[in-house]
Amino acid sequence: MIIDRIRDTNRLILWFIIMLAGLMPITYIGWLVHYHFLNDLGLPHLMSWAIPYWIAEMLAVAFYGVTSAAGYWLLADETKRARITMFLLGLTVFWQWGCGTFDWLWFILHKLKGFPFPALDQIWWWNPYYWFLGINWTTLHHIIYTIILEAVLLAIWIIWYVHVHSSHEEATSTV
């Protein structure tokens, strides 16, 4: 019972590390385009290249999320618990990309090279809230957005973890 918990937890931790390692190249390319090429090297922003780039990036992340979740499912038991966990794993991949967690990773690495963080009032023009909805989306908005979405994702995983282990303990205590 305890060994099963440890094995499940270790499997999810290993999956999360692999997911981070797999998403880093995709998000690094995004960071290069959105921050380094545009801000540091003066690449002009044109929707004619940006929209196809964003679609390709989103498809790459979605494909990675589906394949990583399917990989977990293929290695796991064929149970409802494994299918829900698979769904949450795929959601986590897409969520990490969608809520901008990797933006902060690359900004921290950029800072280590001596470059400044974006100012709190800097507009993130590449964010869909800016170019699609017309909201002046700033660094401060993105910090709050990322924290809230990461807290929601963490809550989802905690609820799922508690539910799985409480139902597992009930099932083993009645045997």
PESUL-V268127 format. One line per field, one symbol per residue. phi: phi as a letter, one per 40 degrees, with the letter a starting at -180 (. if undefined). A space follows every 50 residues. Layout:
phi=???
//
This chain:
phi=.ccccccccccccccccccccccdcccccccdccbcccccbgcccbccbc ccccccccccccccccccccccccccccbcdccccdccccccdccccccg dcdcdccccccccgcccccdcccccccccccccgcccbdcdcccdccccc cccccdccccccccccccccccccc
//
